[in-house]
Amino acid sequence: MPLSEHEQRLFDQIERSLAEDPKFASAVRASDPRFHARRRLVVAAFVIVAGLALVVYGTVSSNTPLGVAGFVVMLGAAAFAMQSRRKGQATDLHAVGGNATRRTRQSTRKSGIVDRLEERWRGRPEGHR
């Protein structure tokens, strides 16, 4: 059910007043999963660099266990980064004033590609394997 013109004007006014409130903006940012995922990705990047430094130092100093430990640290940080990235993309609505329509278009595009690939697979000639 669409909003009346009066309700739409009120809604726009409320949205503008909330967007201008810095306290509200920081509260929304603090609860935004994208913000936390971005922070975890930055931490994971630093840990990956530290792991790489351990690998290089272990190789230069001929200390194999240190090099292996550095590789394990890098691998763990990469897994953490991938998990954080997935968590940041999992929710549909991230923040007030966010661009939820862009998100739905992206997911529609992705499902469209998958649908087209499935149609191609179903429509392939059966004799060519």
KARABEL-V929119 format. One record per helix or strand. SS is the DSSP state (h for helix, s for strand). FROM is the first residue (numbers start at 1). TO is the last residue. If there is no record, write none. Layout:
BEGIN
ss=SS from=FROM to=TO
ss=SS from=FROM to=TO
END
This chain:
BEGIN
ss=h from=5 to=20
ss=h from=22 to=31
ss=h from=33 to=60
ss=h from=64 to=90
ss=h from=100 to=122
END
